[in-house]
Amino acid sequence: MSGCIVGWAHGKFAKHEGRDLESLIVEVSGAALADAGVGALDIDAVFLGTMNGGFVRQEFPASLVFQADPAFRFKPATRVENACATGSAAVHQGLNAIAAGRARLVLVVGVEKMTEAAPETVGDILLGASYRKEEGDTPGGFAGIFGRIAESYFQRYGDQSDALARIAAKNHKNGVQNPYAQMRRDLGYEFCRAVSDKNPIVAGPLKRTDCSLVSDGAAAVVLADMETALAMRKAVVFRAREQVNDFLPMSRRDIVAFEGPELAWRRALAGARLALDDLDLVETHDCFTIAELIEYEAMGLAQKGEGARAILEGWTEKDGRLPVNPSGGLKSKGHPIGATGVSMHVLAAMQVTGKAGGMQIQGARLAGVFNMGGAAVANFVSVLEPLRA
């Protein structure tokens, strides 16, 4: 049984001083219900995605959704965590409840409040998404993990600094049109390409403009079964969804091959009975620009080692062959860990229903979403199309 997105809400991603986790949750929970035209009493289950790990002291947050409306009381509410893929994992759990016949309507919230922690603490928490026994002392935190990946890719396929700068510039340009983005500034290729005081090297060949932003934020979706969705005022159906997990230690994998993402994409497209070229856009997980580059290859847009062609020849621009991250991606939007996967699904649903405003890809009807936890460990792909716009 396929599920549908029948309502959504997206808060501003930013450094939210003076706001706590609860306020972020409450804001999007109420807004998503209103958007779907349902009430808290109609919801059969709640799934809340957040990584935390020490960003804030408040653990056990699932029932904080109830602060949005006391009518949620006594509903089942479950916290979900899967590193940077936490949001998509929560969405999938909601869909699983619907598929099992345990729920007709589900509220899924993704949230993170990262900026209360000191920068060094944030770095250490994020390293918790690596294999601590072997990777826990990596200089530069998780940027150091992807710095290693970038170095290995460069050694195998040559220096890709031009391509990484083009990806950063593309996503910052796109982010100008995203009202939810933390950084709405077109930085330009030259700034992203050059090492400077404002754009220093962070880890390996990665500069500051190659790294996504530490952020606070929340997003939410209301999911429904097909029968219920047919009676709703709008609905976006999951044409396919896949989850593929790989080994956690990078030593057990070819870290530049992204085999888990590749398999997730292959299964999702086969399940949807589509080719990649049938998609009108993709929202992909650009936690670092090297990730987006390799993801071009994993999704099948370019051959191994040739991902640079996709950006250098304009294929992934908003007017290109396959627009990638018309929202600005994590690079511009920000990356509040638990919120990211839900945010991607909201933005893709907006695209295929023609409600994406300045981000809109004209005539978009099919959207792909790729959300990744860790270094290509937890990999989620969704293919969305409108059932009713």
PERA-V620366 format. One record per backbone hydrogen bond with DSSP energy under -1.0 kcal/mol. CO is the residue of the C=O (numbers start at 1). NH is the residue of the N-H. E is the energy in kcal/mol with one decimal. If there is no record, write none. Layout:
co = (CO & CO)
nh = (NH & NH)
e = (E & E)
//
This chain:
co = (3 & 4 & 5 & 7 & 9 & 14 & 15 & 16 & 20 & 21 & 22 & 23 & 24 & 25 & 26 & 27 & 28 & 29 & 30 & 31 & 32 & 33 & 33 & 39 & 40 & 45 & 46 & 47 & 48 & 49 & 57 & 61 & 62 & 63 & 64 & 65 & 69 & 70 & 72 & 76 & 78 & 80 & 82 & 83 & 85 & 86 & 87 & 88 & 89 & 90 & 91 & 92 & 93 & 94 & 95 & 96 & 97 & 98 & 104 & 105 & 106 & 107 & 108 & 109 & 110 & 112 & 114 & 118 & 119 & 120 & 121 & 122 & 123 & 125 & 126 & 127 & 130 & 131 & 131 & 132 & 135 & 138 & 140 & 141 & 142 & 143 & 144 & 145 & 146 & 147 & 148 & 149 & 150 & 151 & 152 & 153 & 154 & 160 & 161 & 162 & 163 & 164 & 165 & 166 & 167 & 168 & 169 & 170 & 171 & 174 & 175 & 178 & 180 & 185 & 188 & 189 & 190 & 199 & 200 & 203 & 206 & 206 & 207 & 208 & 210 & 213 & 216 & 217 & 218 & 219 & 220 & 221 & 222 & 223 & 224 & 225 & 226 & 228 & 229 & 235 & 235 & 236 & 237 & 237 & 240 & 242 & 244 & 249 & 250 & 254 & 258 & 259 & 260 & 261 & 262 & 263 & 264 & 265 & 266 & 267 & 268 & 269 & 275 & 276 & 281 & 282 & 283 & 284 & 287 & 288 & 288 & 289 & 290 & 291 & 292 & 294 & 295 & 296 & 296 & 303 & 306 & 307 & 308 & 309 & 310 & 310 & 311 & 314 & 315 & 316 & 317 & 323 & 325 & 328 & 329 & 330 & 332 & 333 & 335 & 336 & 336 & 339 & 340 & 341 & 342 & 343 & 344 & 345 & 346 & 347 & 348 & 350 & 351 & 356 & 357 & 361 & 366 & 367 & 368 & 369 & 371 & 373 & 373 & 374 & 377 & 378 & 379 & 380 & 381 & 382 & 383 & 383 & 384 & 385 & 388)
nh = (238 & 224 & 236 & 222 & 220 & 216 & 17 & 19 & 24 & 25 & 26 & 27 & 28 & 29 & 30 & 31 & 32 & 33 & 34 & 35 & 36 & 37 & 38 & 42 & 43 & 107 & 78 & 109 & 80 & 111 & 59 & 64 & 65 & 66 & 67 & 68 & 72 & 73 & 75 & 46 & 48 & 50 & 85 & 86 & 89 & 90 & 91 & 92 & 93 & 94 & 95 & 96 & 97 & 98 & 99 & 100 & 102 & 101 & 225 & 44 & 223 & 47 & 221 & 49 & 219 & 217 & 117 & 122 & 123 & 124 & 125 & 126 & 127 & 128 & 129 & 130 & 132 & 134 & 135 & 136 & 138 & 141 & 143 & 145 & 146 & 147 & 148 & 149 & 150 & 151 & 152 & 153 & 154 & 155 & 156 & 157 & 158 & 164 & 165 & 166 & 167 & 168 & 169 & 170 & 171 & 172 & 173 & 174 & 175 & 177 & 178 & 181 & 13 & 187 & 192 & 193 & 194 & 196 & 208 & 206 & 202 & 203 & 210 & 211 & 289 & 335 & 14 & 112 & 11 & 110 & 9 & 108 & 6 & 106 & 4 & 229 & 230 & 231 & 232 & 387 & 388 & 5 & 239 & 385 & 383 & 381 & 379 & 252 & 253 & 257 & 262 & 263 & 264 & 265 & 266 & 267 & 268 & 269 & 270 & 271 & 272 & 274 & 278 & 279 & 368 & 325 & 370 & 286 & 212 & 291 & 292 & 293 & 294 & 295 & 296 & 298 & 299 & 301 & 302 & 306 & 309 & 310 & 312 & 313 & 315 & 316 & 314 & 317 & 322 & 324 & 320 & 282 & 328 & 332 & 333 & 334 & 183 & 182 & 337 & 339 & 340 & 343 & 344 & 345 & 346 & 347 & 348 & 349 & 350 & 351 & 352 & 355 & 354 & 359 & 360 & 364 & 280 & 384 & 283 & 382 & 380 & 377 & 378 & 376 & 246 & 373 & 244 & 371 & 242 & 369 & 239 & 240 & 367 & 237 & 235)
e = (-2.0 & -2.3 & -2.3 & -2.5 & -2.7 & -2.5 & -1.4 & -1.3 & -1.5 & -2.2 & -2.7 & -2.0 & -1.5 & -2.2 & -2.0 & -1.5 & -2.4 & -1.9 & -2.2 & -2.2 & -2.0 & -1.3 & -2.1 & -1.2 & -1.0 & -2.2 & -2.2 & -2.5 & -2.7 & -2.5 & -1.0 & -2.3 & -1.5 & -1.2 & -1.7 & -2.0 & -2.1 & -1.8 & -2.3 & -2.5 & -2.7 & -1.7 & -1.8 & -1.8 & -2.4 & -2.2 & -2.0 & -2.7 & -2.1 & -2.1 & -2.2 & -2.5 & -2.0 & -1.7 & -2.8 & -2.1 & -2.2 & -1.4 & -1.6 & -2.9 & -3.1 & -2.4 & -2.4 & -3.4 & -2.1 & -2.4 & -1.2 & -2.6 & -2.4 & -1.7 & -2.6 & -2.5 & -1.4 & -1.4 & -2.0 & -2.0 & -1.1 & -1.6 & -3.5 & -1.5 & -1.7 & -1.4 & -1.0 & -1.1 & -2.0 & -2.1 & -2.0 & -1.7 & -2.6 & -2.5 & -2.4 & -2.5 & -2.9 & -2.3 & -1.7 & -3.1 & -2.4 & -2.3 & -2.2 & -2.0 & -2.3 & -2.4 & -2.6 & -2.6 & -2.4 & -2.3 & -2.3 & -2.6 & -2.1 & -1.6 & -1.7 & -1.6 & -2.7 & -1.1 & -1.8 & -2.3 & -1.7 & -1.2 & -1.6 & -2.5 & -3.4 & -1.5 & -1.9 & -1.8 & -1.9 & -1.8 & -2.1 & -2.0 & -2.5 & -2.9 & -2.3 & -2.9 & -3.0 & -2.3 & -2.4 & -2.9 & -2.0 & -1.4 & -1.6 & -2.8 & -2.6 & -3.2 & -1.1 & -1.9 & -2.5 & -2.3 & -2.0 & -1.3 & -1.8 & -1.8 & -2.1 & -2.3 & -2.5 & -2.5 & -2.5 & -2.7 & -2.3 & -2.7 & -2.0 & -2.7 & -2.1 & -2.6 & -2.0 & -1.8 & -2.3 & -3.2 & -2.6 & -1.4 & -2.4 & -1.2 & -1.4 & -2.2 & -2.3 & -2.4 & -1.5 & -2.1 & -2.6 & -2.2 & -1.1 & -2.4 & -1.5 & -1.1 & -3.0 & -2.4 & -1.2 & -1.3 & -1.2 & -1.1 & -2.7 & -2.1 & -2.2 & -2.2 & -1.9 & -1.6 & -2.9 & -1.7 & -2.5 & -1.1 & -1.0 & -1.9 & -1.3 & -2.8 & -2.4 & -1.6 & -2.4 & -2.8 & -2.2 & -2.3 & -2.5 & -1.8 & -2.2 & -3.1 & -1.5 & -2.1 & -1.7 & -2.1 & -2.9 & -2.8 & -2.6 & -1.9 & -2.6 & -1.6 & -2.3 & -1.5 & -1.8 & -3.3 & -2.6 & -2.3 & -2.6 & -2.4 & -2.4 & -1.3 & -2.3 & -2.5 & -3.9)
//
